[in-house]
Amino acid sequence: MLGESRSVPLQMLGVLRVHGRDAVSFLQGQVSNDITRLRADHALLAGYHNPQGRVIALMRLLQLAADDLLAILPRELVTPVAQRLAKFVLRSKVKLGDESGQWAISGLIGSASATAVPAGLPQVVNGVTVDAVGAPAATLAVCVAQRPARWLLLSPASDAAARSGDSQDWERLAIAAGEPEVYAATSEAFVAQMLNLDALDAIAFDKGCYTGQEIIARAHYRGRVKRRMQRFLTTEADVAGLGVGHSGVLADGRTFRVVRAASHADKRCEFLAVTADRDRGTTPTGATALVSAQELELPYSVPD
């Protein structure tokens, strides 16, 4: 029920609108997932990569209409991503726009056991809430997790109610779910598989070419990925500077770089970081002292 859920503001997220007759075909040649799978009731997670297969940004894509799409990504990346995409528009009938100011984004968190959509939001799975005739509702709801249930809510900025929750609640749950995010500090730092995008249905290996596709496909078909995103919890409180993009060395000698991080009530830090199963290399430039952390399981398996 709605009373058992809580809403938190997610001001760090923004909205990029891609619309026009060629919106789908244009994005199909730019991002890692198959845009033809996108429907009004089915959202997609996709990566936008450079030619070396490194992730520039992660996007959660929503369909407002057949030729009108929204991409949710960190607000700080909306403008640079739009500018980069604009270089490839050429003669395509497509327009790109930063519409972050027109939407208020929040997260709705269900109880620990909740899996059903709260009262007032129609049941959807990884999709956009629509009314009976298929038009977007006043608030768009995208289910991103089911235990505990979590939704991204997009409301018109003029209609949005004030949210007073702690966004760290959302961050901790996203980390526990093994959900990567790319911010300015880590843009173009990781190849797609390093962020487990192949385990999260964010890569379509049977689609046509897109930027970075050759490198990503080679890693998939020809060899094991040596470094992947894993989940950790520090064994000590107040680990200074352990934020997005931070590089360090685990107590067992493995080097790592932080993807997401959030603090717990006891001031320990839970984080997702790209590291190797066994990496006894030298300490990277700018890394801090050894970090003592317990490795935690991810709720999904990754390819060998």
MOCORLIN-V886146 format. One record per helix or strand. SS is the DSSP state (~ for helix, > for strand). FROM is the first residue (numbers start at 0). LEN is the number of residues. If there is no record, write none. Layout:
# MOCORLIN-V886146
ss={SS:SS}
from={FROM:FROM}
len={LEN:LEN}
This chain:
# MOCORLIN-V886146
ss={~:>:>:~:>:~:>:>:>:>:>:~:>:~:>:>:>:>:>:~:~:>:~:~:>:>:>:>:>:>}
from={1:5:12:22:30:34:38:41:43:53:67:74:94:99:102:129:135:138:148:166:183:190:191:212:226:246:254:268:289:292}
len={3:4:7:6:1:3:1:1:6:12:7:12:4:3:7:1:1:8:8:10:3:1:4:10:8:4:9:8:2:4}
